[in-house]
Amino acid sequence: MNYNKTIIIMILAVFSLPSFGSDMAKEKRWADQIVDSIIVGEPVWLKANKDKFLGIYTENEAENSRGAAIILHGLGVHPNWPDVVLPIRSELPAHGWATLSLQMPVLGNDAEFSEYQPLFKEVPGRINAGIAYLKQQGYSNVVLIGHSLGAKMAVSYTAKPSNNIAALVTIGLSASDNSSTGALTMIENTKQPVLDLYGSQDLDAVISTAKARKAAARKGKNNQYRQTKIDGANHFFVGAEEDLVRSVKSWLSKYSGKTVKPGATIPQQ
């Protein structure tokens, strides 16, 4: 094979490699479908890594503010997903929490959980954009809530020491990998208060790793880690939405103040 032909083949190979970034066309389709149908909250457009992405912001409805919650959805869906995401983002404002549900990086419909790993590099930028937006609204006490893949994205963020999250709620988190990029290591490195919430009928990957997740928190000496199982709930908490919201808002109340106004910093307890 001559030199020029080799160079051409190498160039073609590079351009044929998959793009390890979010499917922005799919994100746009999601946005086009849901923006006009939002009943609670309002769409906001944020920017991270030169990409414009959708968020849904809902202001606190209570007399006093406890803070704001950033919500991360699960595999391949959107920030107004009816399971887990919508109940939490629309109900927490009645209990003193503004919410900002973010569109997280997505792949095509046939993508597997493992194929999302390269997209984790886009997660900090999106969460940071969300935090910046909430600060503009007057909130400095920000908590993070993630479901399924969004839970792993959330804990990947809090595992880094330089973050601005007061507390973390993971819902349906699986953690079968204890490598340096695995969820168990991330839990071990997370020093914020953590509520690890799952259902008694959750996915096997979630239920079977519950003890390992608790052990990882203990290894990391996180005395503010709590694990709660909701009886009868499946991975999507269908029919258990009230129990889900009740558990989240009750636990979060410990990391806020009843008379706190937006802009105040809440000490961790």
N, C-alpha and C positions, 0 to 999 in steps of 0.2 A: 504494500500500500504506500503511495507516495505521500509526501509531507503535506501538500495542500489538501488532499482528500481527507487526511487524518484530521486536520484542523477543522474542516467543514463538518465532519461527523461529530467532533467534540462540541462545536457550537450548537448544532442541532440537538444534541443530547442535553445540553444545559437548558435550552429553551423548551424542551419537552418535559422537564422536571415539574412535578406538581407545585403549585403555589401554596406554601404553608401559612396561609392567612385566612381571615374570615371571608366567607362568601358574601361580599357586599351586595351583590345582586339579590341574593336571598333576603338579606336584611332589609333591602328596599321593598321587596314584595311583602314582607311581614308588616313593615311600617304602613304601606299603602292599604293593607287590609284592616289594620286595627286603629289607626289614628282617628278616623271619623266615627268609630264605634265606641270610643272611650267615654264612659258615663261618669266615673269617679276619677278625679284628677285631670291633669292636662299634659299634653305632649310637650317635651322640651328637646331641643337638639344640642347635643354635646359633641366635643371634638377631642380625639386622642390619636396620636400617631398619624395625623393628617386625614384620618377617617372621621366622617360625621356619622353619629349614631343616635338612636332614639332612646329617650328616657321618659318615664311617666312620673310626674311630680304631683303629690297630693299633700296639701297643707294640713298642719295640725288643726283639729276641730275642737279640742278641749280648751278649757279656760286657761290652763297652764300648760306650758310645753316641757316635755321630758327630753327632747332631742330629735334626731332624725335617723331613719333607718334606710340604708341602701340594700336593695333586694336583687339577688342574682338568680335567674331562672335555670332550669335544667337543660338537658341535652337537646340542642337543635330547635328550641322554641323561642318564645318572645316575652317581653316584659309585661304583657297583659294576659299571660296564660291562665286559663280558668282553674287549673289544679295548683294548689299551694300558693302560687304567686298572687293571683287576684284576691283571694280572701285576706292574705296578710297585708298587702299594700293598701287595700281599701278599708280594712277594719282597724288597723293600728292608729290612724289619725284620730279616731274617737277616744283613744286612750292616751293622748298626749304626744304621739309620735308622728311627725311628718314622714312621708316615705318617698323614696326615689327608686323606682324599679328600672334597671338598666338593661338594654339590649347587649348581650354578651356575644363574643365571636361564635359564629355558627359554620357548619359545613353542610354538604348536601344531605338529602334525606336518608341515603343509604350508609352514611358514615358511622363507624363504630366508636364506642367510648374511647378506645385506645388511640384512635386517629386524631383526637382533639389535643393531645399533649403538645404538639408544636404551637398551638394557638394560645397556650398559657402565657407566652411572652407578651401578648396583647392585653392581658388582664389588668396589670397594675395601671396602665395608662387610662383605662376606662374607669376603674374605681377612683383614681386620683381626680379625673374630670368630674366625677360625681361628687366627691368631697368638696372640690372647689366650687361647684354650683351651690351646694348646701351652705357653704360658708357665705356665699353671696346673699343667701336668704336669711342669714343671721344665725345659723346653727354651727356650733363647734363640737357638740357632743354627738358623735356619729357612731352608730353601730352597724354591723354588717350581718346580713341574713342570706344564706344560700341554700338552694335545694338541689340535691342530686349532683350533677356535674357542677352546678353553680356552687354547691357546698365545698367541693374540692377546689374550685377557683378561689373561693373566699378564704379557705384555710391556707392556700398557697400565698395569698397576700399577707395574712396576719403572721405567717411564719417568718417573714422578714422583719428585723427589729425596727426599721425605720418606717413605721406606718402610723396613721392617725385614727385608728379604730379603738373605741372604748370597750366594746364587747362584741362577741361573735356568736351567732346561732347557726349551727349546721343542721339541716333536715335531710334525712336519708343519705347520709355520707357513707360510702363504702371505702375500705382502707385495707386492701389485701397486699400492698406493696410497701416494704419498709426500706426501700432504697433512698438515696439522697433526695429524689424527686417524688417519693411516695407520700401518701397522705399520713401515714403513721409518723414519719419523720417531721412532717409539717405540723402535726398536732403537738409533738414533743417540743417543737421550737416556738409554738404559740404561747405567749405569756399573758394575753388578755383573758378575762373571764369567758368561758365557753359553755354554751348549752348544746349538747349533742342529743338531738331529738330524732326518734325514729318510731316506726309502727311495729306492732307485734306481728303483722302480716306483710312486713316490708320485703324487699328483695333479699335473697339469700346472701348476696355479697355484703349487704348492710348488716343483717342480723348476725351472720357468722363472724364478723369482725368487731362486734360491739366490745367484747372483752379486750381485744387488742388495742382498740382506740382508748379505752379507759386506762390501760396499762401505759400507753404512750404518754398520756397526760400526766400520769403519776411519775413516770420516768423524768419528764420535763419539770417536775415539781410545781405543777400548776394546781394550786389548792382551790382555785375558783372554777374548776371544771366540773360540770354536772351532766350526767347522762339520764335521759328520761325516755321511757318507752310508753307509747300510747296504745292501750289495748284496742284491738279490732281495726286499727288503721293499716292501710296498705301504703305502698310507696308514694301514692299521690293523694293520700288522706281523703279519698272520696267518701263522703258521708261523715267524716270526722273533722270537718273544717272548724267547727266551734271549739273542739278540744285542742286543735292545733293553735288557733289564735289565742285561746285562753292560756295555754302553756307558754307561748312566746311572750305575750304581754305581761304575764305575771312575773316571769323570770327577769325580763328587761327592766321592770320597775325598780329592781335593786341597783341599777346602774344609771339612775336618773334622779331628779329631785322634783317633788310635787310642786314647788313654787318657783322652779327654774324658768327663766325666760330665754328665748333664743339668743345665742351668743355667749351664754355662760358655760364655763368648763366644769364638767361633773367629775369629782374625784372618784376613782374606782374604790369599791368597798371590798 
